[in-house]
Structure formats: structure tokens, C-alpha cells
Amino acid sequence: MKIAILGASGYTGFELLRILAAHPDAEIVAVTSRQRKGSGISEVFPSLKGFYSLKFADPEDFGKIRVDIVFSALPHGASQDVIPVLLESGNRVIDLSADYRLKDPDVYRIWYGEHKSPGLLKKAVYGLPEVHRKKVQKASLIANPGCYPTGAILALAPLVKKGLVRPGSIIVDSKSGVSGAGRGAALETSFVEVCGGFKAYKIGSHRHAPEIEQELKGLLKEDVSVTFTPHLIPVSRGILTTAYAELRKPLNLSEAHSIYRAFYGREPFVRVLDEGKFPDIRDVRCSNYCDIGVWADGVGKRVIVVSAIDNLVKGASGQAVQNMNVMYGLDEKTGLEHPPAAV
């Protein structure tokens, strides 16, 4: 497959290049970056020396590209300027921004502003394979999920799908590494400002909240309200999510665990941990895995689910490659089978 990556000089662009370098069915033929145009890939990412001879091109010089698939790692808003043209040219597109994740243009307007191509919102498939695999197979435009929603939705999907969760009771508490803020330099994510700190941010106003609600609503077939609080922790990568929900009826640990085992039993990248075990972001580092641990006591109606992902892989670029594999009928694990880098 001939592949182009737009906006390839950021963290998600690097992860795409790193993963696809080992993908036997992928050939990257073009990469773009306004900031790095004219530079070789290995100049920007020295760890990729010897893997690529390409140079970053200016998107303006790229023209009407025609490849098998385009990964768009452009900033939010910028994808809307290019994706309609790419689709008209016959490309299949996986967009890693938030531009096509929300289905309702009115909801999009509240959180992001006016959408430039609202007609594509319903056409785009939300690219969480564990939930939408059949739709992903046929899609021409994939809206790759956000990192926080990936961890939250995977944590809650088995219970929500069975209708076991009271829809107004969901609380999602997530902690993310600093790479979630992107590669651009900013004072608030600089080393001195972050090191030794631990804080909540964008309480009640994070743009991933409506994304989580949209997908859980689709599973439950009822309106869902989620209280979502993100936190910044002083590590480079990883998201640990703790989701709390009130159940319609009590479940003991064995029952809850069985529900998760059944739901994810054939999923190659979701690992349900043994009873009494809970995940650590270290154990999914640089991998496409989502580890999940479940707690329920069988007496009350409260369940607690903990998930761990690498925000740059399962939360972004690895999931994008997983979606590409599904779209082209490849083994879903192709290029993604390496074990986590736990240290």
C-alpha cells in the first residue's frame, strides 16, 4: 500500500513512521510538514536514520495526491481544508485530529466552532475497531479516536453495551503523560513546569467529553452524561483511566470479570487482567495494547474499571494503523505485534 502522512513531524507523525517502518505491506511515499519542509526524516527524527530517505514536503506543493491511504496528522481545523479534496481524488483517509469524530454539527460547533464540511461528519466512521470493526472495513474516512476517549470507552463498553450502567452515573478520571499536549513548545508543558507536579486541567470543559458521551450513548441506546476530569502527570507518555459507574443491579467480581472476558475475548489488543489485578501505564508503553482491570463487590451497585494505554499508540498512531489493517483486510496485528517497552 502506498501511504502519505500529512503533518508528519509531530509526535503522532513520528509514531506512524516508527510503526510503519516495520509494516510489511506499507510503503510511505510522501510526508509533509510546513515547519520542517526540505528536511530529511532522519534529520528531524534521528532514531529513524537508515529507515527512510524521504524529505518533508510543503503541503502546498503536494497537489491532489493519489495514494492508497492518507494519514492526516494535521492540527484540529486544518484537516477540514484538505480531507474533502483527498476524498474526491479517490483516497481513503484516516484523520488523527478531532475534526470528524463528532457526528452532530451542532455539538461540534459548541466545542470547536463552525465545521467547514459538516456533510462528512455522518460519513466518517469512528475508528475504534473493538466497537465499530464492520464499519471500519468499508470506510473511506476514519475519524481516529482521541486518546482519552479510547481509554474511557474501552473501560466502559462491555457494561454499557449490556445496559448494566445507569447512564447519569459515569465518572471518568484520567491521567495523561505530557506528550498528549503535542510536540510544540509551550511553557506549561516544559520540563521545569511539569517535573514534580500533578494537576487537573480543563475541568468540565475538555473537548473529549462529548466524544466519550457520543460513543457510550451509541452503545447504550440512551442519552449518557459523563463527568470527565483529565490530569497531567510528569511522564512522557501513557494514560491511566479510572472509570466509576453505578450499576442497575449488583455484580460480584467474578460476574463483572466474565463480562469483560467475553466482550474482549477475541480482541488482539485488549488484555483483561486477572481478578484483583490492575494496569500500569509502564506495561503498555510504546504498544497498541489496552490493559483493563475491573472491581465490583457484589453488594453495592458501584463498579470501578481501570484502563491503561499508550496515548501515542493505542491512543493515536497505533490505532490508526490498526484501522488501516482492518480497512484493507490484513491481519489486524500486522506491524503492531511487538511487546510493550516496559522500561
Residue pairs with C-beta under 8 A, 6 or more apart in sequence:
1 25
1 26
1 27
1 67
1 68
1 69
1 324
1 328
2 27
2 29
2 67
2 68
2 69
3 20
3 26
3 27
3 28
3 29
3 67
3 68
3 69
3 70
3 71
4 28
4 29
4 30
4 31
4 32
4 62
4 65
4 67
4 69
4 70
4 71
5 13
5 16
5 17
5 28
5 30
5 31
5 32
5 70
5 71
5 73
6 32
6 59
6 62
6 70
6 71
6 72
6 73
6 74
6 82
7 13
7 32
7 33
7 59
7 72
7 73
7 74
7 75
7 78
8 14
8 16
8 17
8 31
8 32
8 33
8 41
8 56
8 73
9 31
9 33
9 35
9 36
9 44
9 56
9 183
10 73
10 182
10 183
10 184
11 179
11 182
11 183
11 312
11 316
12 73
12 96
12 312
12 316
12 317
12 320
13 31
13 33
13 73
13 317
14 45
14 48
15 312
15 313
15 316
15 317
15 318
16 71
16 73
16 317
16 320
16 321
17 28
17 31
17 41
17 45
17 48
17 51
17 52
18 47
18 48
19 313
19 317
19 318
19 321
19 335
19 336
20 26
20 28
20 321
20 335
21 48
21 51
21 52
22 335
22 338
23 321
23 334
23 335
24 334
24 335
25 328
25 330
25 334
26 324
26 335
28 52
28 54
29 54
29 67
30 54
30 57
30 62
30 65
30 67
31 41
31 54
31 55
31 56
31 57
32 56
32 57
32 58
32 59
32 62
33 39
33 44
33 56
33 57
34 58
34 59
36 44
36 56
37 56
37 57
37 58
38 55
38 56
39 55
39 56
40 52
40 53
40 54
40 55
40 56
41 48
41 51
41 52
41 53
41 54
41 55
41 56
42 48
42 49
42 50
42 51
42 52
44 56
59 82
64 85
64 89
65 86
65 89
65 91
66 89
66 90
66 91
67 91
68 91
68 92
68 328
69 91
69 92
69 93
69 94
69 324
69 327
69 328
70 86
70 91
70 92
70 93
70 94
71 93
71 94
71 96
71 317
71 320
71 324
72 79
72 82
72 83
72 86
72 93
72 94
72 95
72 96
72 97
73 96
73 97
73 317
74 82
74 97
75 97
76 97
76 98
76 99
76 112
77 97
77 99
77 112
77 113
78 97
79 95
79 97
79 99
79 100
80 99
80 115
80 116
80 117
81 116
83 93
83 95
83 99
83 100
83 117
83 120
83 141
84 117
84 120
86 93
87 93
87 120
87 140
87 141
92 139
92 140
92 141
92 142
92 327
93 140
93 141
93 142
94 127
94 142
94 144
94 320
94 323
94 324
95 124
95 141
95 142
95 143
95 144
96 144
96 316
96 317
96 320
98 112
98 146
98 207
98 211
99 112
99 115
99 143
100 120
100 121
100 124
100 141
100 143
101 124
101 126
101 143
101 145
101 146
101 211
101 214
102 108
102 111
102 112
102 121
102 210
102 211
102 214
103 121
103 122
103 214
104 121
104 214
105 115
105 118
105 121
107 210
107 214
108 115
108 118
108 121
109 115
110 210
111 207
111 210
112 207
115 121
120 141
123 140
123 141
124 139
124 141
124 142
124 143
125 132
125 135
125 136
125 139
125 141
125 142
125 143
126 132
126 143
126 145
126 214
126 215
127 136
127 139
127 142
127 143
127 144
127 145
127 319
127 320
127 323
128 145
128 150
128 153
128 154
128 215
128 319
129 136
129 319
129 322
129 323
129 326
129 332
130 154
130 157
130 264
130 267
130 269
130 270
131 153
131 157
131 215
131 219
133 326
136 142
136 323
136 326
136 327
137 326
137 327
137 329
139 327
142 320
142 323
142 327
144 316
144 319
144 320
144 323
145 153
145 211
145 215
145 315
145 319
146 207
146 208
146 211
146 315
147 176
147 180
147 208
147 239
147 309
147 311
147 312
147 315
147 316
148 172
148 174
148 176
148 206
148 208
148 212
148 228
148 230
148 239
148 241
148 315
149 208
149 211
149 212
149 215
150 290
150 309
150 314
150 315
150 319
151 174
151 239
151 240
151 241
151 290
151 307
151 308
151 309
151 315
152 172
152 174
152 212
152 226
152 228
152 241
152 243
152 307
153 212
153 215
153 216
154 270
154 290
154 292
154 307
154 309
155 172
155 241
155 243
155 292
155 305
155 306
155 307
156 165
156 170
156 172
156 216
156 243
156 245
156 305
157 216
157 219
157 263
158 259
158 260
158 262
158 263
158 264
159 165
159 245
159 247
159 256
159 259
159 303
159 305
160 216
160 219
160 220
160 224
161 219
161 220
161 263
162 259
163 220
163 248
164 247
164 248
164 249
164 251
164 259
165 220
165 245
165 246
165 247
165 248
165 303
166 245
166 246
166 247
166 248
166 301
167 216
167 217
167 220
167 222
167 223
167 224
167 225
168 224
168 225
169 244
169 245
169 246
170 216
170 224
170 225
170 226
170 227
170 243
170 244
170 245
171 226
171 227
171 228
171 243
171 244
171 245
172 212
172 226
172 227
172 228
172 229
172 241
172 242
172 243
172 244
173 229
173 231
173 241
173 242
173 243
173 244
174 228
174 229
174 230
174 231
174 239
174 240
174 241
174 242
175 198
175 230
175 231
175 232
175 233
175 239
175 240
175 241
176 230
176 231
176 232
176 233
176 238
176 239
176 311
177 233
177 235
177 236
177 237
177 238
177 239
177 281
177 311
178 189
178 194
178 232
178 234
178 235
178 236
179 236
179 237
179 311
179 312
180 232
180 237
180 239
180 311
180 315
181 188
181 189
181 232
187 193
188 194
189 232
194 232
194 234
195 234
196 234
197 232
197 234
198 231
198 232
198 233
198 234
199 231
199 232
200 229
200 230
200 231
201 230
201 231
201 232
202 230
203 229
206 228
206 230
208 228
208 230
209 226
209 228
212 226
212 228
213 224
213 225
213 226
216 224
216 226
217 223
217 224
235 281
237 281
237 285
237 286
237 310
237 311
237 312
238 281
238 282
238 284
238 285
238 308
238 309
238 310
238 311
239 281
239 308
239 309
239 310
239 311
239 315
240 279
240 280
240 281
240 306
240 307
240 308
241 306
241 307
241 308
241 309
242 304
242 305
242 306
243 304
243 305
243 306
243 307
244 302
244 303
244 304
245 302
245 303
245 305
246 301
246 302
247 296
247 301
247 302
247 303
248 301
249 301
250 296
250 298
250 299
250 300
250 301
251 259
251 296
251 298
251 303
252 296
252 297
252 298
253 275
253 276
253 294
253 295
253 296
253 297
253 298
254 275
255 296
255 298
256 294
256 295
256 296
256 303
257 272
257 275
257 294
260 272
260 292
260 294
261 272
264 270
264 272
264 292
268 332
268 333
269 288
269 289
269 290
269 314
269 322
269 332
269 333
269 336
270 289
270 290
270 292
271 289
271 290
271 291
271 292
272 292
272 293
272 294
273 279
273 291
273 292
273 293
275 294
277 293
278 293
278 295
278 306
279 291
279 292
279 293
279 306
279 307
279 308
280 291
280 308
281 308
281 309
281 310
282 342
282 343
283 291
283 308
283 340
283 342
284 290
284 291
284 308
284 309
284 310
284 313
284 314
284 340
285 310
285 340
285 341
285 342
286 310
286 313
286 338
286 340
286 341
287 310
287 313
287 314
287 318
287 336
287 338
287 339
287 340
287 341
288 310
288 313
288 314
288 318
288 319
288 321
288 322
288 336
289 309
289 310
289 314
289 340
290 307
290 308
290 309
290 314
291 307
291 308
291 309
292 305
292 306
292 307
292 308
293 305
293 306
293 307
294 303
294 304
294 305
294 306
295 303
295 304
295 305
295 306
296 302
296 303
296 304
309 315
310 318
310 340
312 318
313 319
318 336
321 335
321 336
322 332
322 336
324 330
325 331
325 332
325 333
325 334
325 335
325 336
326 332
